Amino acid sequence: MARYRGPRLRLVRRLGELPGLTQKETKRTFPPGQHGPKKKLAGKESQYAIRLKEKQKLRFNYGISERQLVRYVREARRVKGSTGEILLQLLETRLDNVVFRLGFGSTIAAARQLISHGHITINGKKIDIPSYLCKVNDIISVSENSRKLVNTFLQKRQNVIVPSHLKLNSEKLTASILAPATRDSIGININELLVVEYYSRKV
């Protein structure tokens, strides 16, 4: 499936807060639909629907396709440890997500555009692949000609809390990865075990 380009607040209303997708907040608390709010029946949502919703939340927040997510799940299963936590760590090490978590872009899509246009370097080399997986001790920098643009994003996102596994130098616009992302530093409220269970029979 191609990347989602429809109304973002519609997804927020259905799935909940998705900080990587949009910074906008919706005033409507009920799911989207042409008939307006409906009374939810107790136990109406099936176990499959609950797991599907968690999977969709993960996919839309990080802006990845179904094929990409399946590949990350398979990779997480090959690593020793909790598959759910390793899956989240893999997604958190994507370059577009790292750039977003540092505050260089307002959303992951905005961070992806910065990377694609060659504004970001890793260890002194220009990287224009948003899905690039960063490693511990990598140095992420903003190229000289792009600092004015990125400073504009930083000023708009002054309330950004940089996670503990990243270290940002806001004056030089450089950052380093200190360690793998911890479960507490994940920027989205999600039950990763339900995502793993969703793919248990599919992958």
C-alpha positions as CSV (number, residue, x, y, z in Angstrom):
1,M,0.0,0.0,0.0
2,A,1.3,3.5,-0.9
3,R,1.9,6.1,1.8
4,Y,-1.3,7.6,3.3
5,R,-2.1,11.1,1.9
6,G,-5.6,11.5,3.1
7,P,-7.0,13.7,6.0
8,R,-4.7,13.2,9.0
9,L,-7.2,14.2,11.7
10,R,-9.5,11.5,10.5
11,L,-6.8,8.9,11.5
12,V,-6.3,10.7,14.9
13,R,-10.0,10.4,15.6
14,R,-10.0,6.7,14.8
15,L,-6.7,5.6,16.3
16,G,-5.8,8.2,18.9
17,E,-2.9,10.6,19.2
18,L,-0.2,10.1,16.5
19,P,2.6,12.7,17.1
20,G,4.6,11.5,14.2
21,L,1.7,12.0,11.8
22,T,0.4,15.5,12.8
23,Q,0.8,18.0,15.5
24,K,-2.8,19.2,15.1
25,E,-5.5,18.3,17.7
26,T,-9.0,17.4,16.9
27,K,-12.0,18.8,18.8
28,R,-14.2,15.8,18.0
29,T,-13.8,12.9,20.3
30,F,-15.8,10.4,18.3
31,P,-14.6,8.3,15.4
32,P,-15.1,9.5,11.8
33,G,-18.2,8.6,9.9
34,Q,-21.0,10.2,7.9
35,H,-23.7,9.5,10.6
36,G,-21.9,11.3,13.4
37,P,-21.3,9.9,16.9
38,K,-22.7,6.5,17.7
39,K,-23.3,4.8,21.0
40,K,-20.6,2.1,21.4
41,L,-21.9,-1.3,22.5
42,A,-20.0,-3.0,25.3
43,G,-17.7,-5.7,23.8
44,K,-18.6,-4.8,20.2
45,E,-15.0,-4.5,19.1
46,S,-13.5,-7.9,18.4
47,Q,-10.0,-9.0,19.5
48,Y,-8.9,-8.9,15.8
49,A,-10.1,-5.3,15.5
50,I,-8.2,-4.2,18.7
51,R,-5.0,-5.7,17.3
52,L,-5.5,-4.3,13.9
53,K,-6.0,-0.8,15.4
54,E,-2.7,-1.1,17.3
55,K,-0.9,-2.2,14.2
56,Q,-2.4,0.7,12.1
57,K,-1.4,3.1,14.9
58,L,2.2,2.0,14.6
59,R,2.2,2.1,10.8
60,F,0.6,5.5,10.4
61,N,2.6,7.2,13.1
62,Y,6.0,6.2,11.6
63,G,4.7,6.7,8.1
64,I,5.7,3.2,6.8
65,S,4.0,0.8,4.4
66,E,2.6,-2.6,5.3
67,R,5.4,-4.3,3.5
68,Q,8.0,-2.3,5.5
69,L,6.3,-3.1,8.8
70,V,6.2,-6.8,8.0
71,R,10.0,-6.7,7.3
72,Y,10.7,-4.9,10.6
73,V,8.6,-7.6,12.5
74,R,10.6,-10.4,10.8
75,E,13.8,-8.7,11.7
76,A,12.8,-8.2,15.3
77,R,11.9,-11.9,15.6
78,R,15.5,-12.8,14.6
79,V,17.0,-10.8,17.5
80,K,17.1,-12.3,20.9
81,G,14.8,-10.5,23.4
82,S,11.3,-9.1,23.5
83,T,10.1,-8.9,19.9
84,G,7.8,-6.0,20.6
85,E,10.4,-3.9,22.2
86,I,13.0,-4.7,19.5
87,L,10.4,-3.7,16.9
88,L,9.9,-0.3,18.5
89,Q,13.7,0.1,18.8
90,L,14.1,-0.6,15.1
91,L,11.4,2.0,14.2
92,E,12.9,4.5,16.6
93,T,16.3,4.2,14.9
94,R,15.0,5.1,11.4
95,L,16.6,8.4,10.4
96,D,13.4,10.2,9.7
97,N,12.1,9.4,13.2
98,V,15.4,10.4,14.8
99,V,15.3,13.8,12.9
100,F,11.7,14.3,14.1
101,R,12.5,13.4,17.7
102,L,15.3,15.9,17.7
103,G,12.8,18.6,16.7
104,F,14.3,19.3,13.3
105,G,10.9,18.6,11.6
106,S,7.3,19.2,12.8
107,T,6.3,15.7,11.8
108,I,8.0,12.5,10.5
109,A,6.8,13.4,7.0
110,A,8.5,16.8,7.3
111,A,11.7,15.1,8.6
112,R,11.5,12.7,5.7
113,Q,11.5,15.6,3.3
114,L,14.5,17.2,4.9
115,I,16.4,14.0,4.5
116,S,15.3,13.4,0.9
117,H,16.4,16.9,-0.1
118,G,19.9,16.3,1.3
119,H,19.8,18.6,4.4
120,I,21.0,15.9,6.9
121,T,24.4,14.2,7.3
122,I,25.5,11.3,9.4
123,N,29.2,11.1,10.4
124,G,29.9,13.8,7.9
125,K,28.3,12.0,4.9
126,K,25.0,13.2,3.3
127,I,22.3,10.6,3.7
128,D,19.1,11.0,1.6
129,I,17.4,7.7,2.6
130,P,14.7,8.3,5.3
131,S,14.6,4.6,6.3
132,Y,18.3,4.5,7.1
133,L,18.8,2.8,10.4
134,C,21.0,4.8,12.7
135,K,23.5,3.2,15.0
136,V,24.8,4.0,18.5
137,N,27.5,6.7,18.4
138,D,26.3,8.0,15.0
139,I,26.6,11.8,14.7
140,I,23.6,13.4,13.0
141,S,24.2,17.0,11.7
142,V,22.4,19.6,9.6
143,S,24.3,20.7,6.5
144,E,25.7,24.3,6.5
145,N,23.3,25.6,3.9
146,S,20.2,24.2,5.7
147,R,20.7,25.5,9.2
148,K,18.5,28.5,8.8
149,L,15.6,26.3,7.7
150,V,16.0,23.8,10.6
151,N,16.3,26.7,13.1
152,T,12.9,27.8,12.0
153,F,11.5,24.3,12.8
154,L,13.3,24.3,16.2
155,Q,11.8,27.7,17.1
156,K,8.3,26.4,16.3
157,R,8.8,23.3,18.4
158,Q,10.4,24.8,21.5
159,N,8.5,22.4,23.8
160,V,10.0,19.3,22.2
161,I,11.5,16.9,24.8
162,V,14.5,15.1,23.3
163,P,14.5,11.4,24.5
164,S,17.3,10.3,26.8
165,H,18.9,8.0,24.2
166,L,19.7,11.1,22.0
167,K,21.9,14.1,22.8
168,L,21.3,17.3,21.0
169,N,23.5,20.4,20.6
170,S,21.0,23.0,19.5
171,E,23.6,25.6,18.8
172,K,25.6,23.5,16.4
173,L,22.6,21.6,15.2
174,T,24.3,18.3,15.8
175,A,23.1,15.2,17.7
176,S,24.5,11.9,18.7
177,I,22.9,8.5,19.5
178,L,23.9,7.5,23.0
179,A,22.1,4.1,23.3
180,P,19.2,2.1,21.8
181,A,15.8,3.6,22.6
182,T,14.2,2.5,25.8
183,R,10.6,1.5,26.1
184,D,9.8,4.6,28.3
185,S,11.2,6.9,25.6
186,I,9.0,5.7,22.8
187,G,7.0,8.7,21.5
188,I,3.7,7.0,21.0
189,N,1.2,5.3,23.4
190,I,0.9,1.8,22.0
191,N,0.7,-1.8,23.1
192,E,3.4,-3.4,21.0
193,L,2.5,-7.0,22.2
194,L,-0.8,-6.7,20.3
195,V,1.1,-5.8,17.1
196,V,3.2,-8.9,17.5
197,E,0.1,-11.0,18.1
198,Y,-1.5,-9.5,15.0
199,Y,1.4,-10.8,12.9
200,S,1.8,-14.1,14.7
201,R,-0.3,-16.0,12.1
202,K,0.5,-13.7,9.2
203,V,4.3,-13.6,9.2
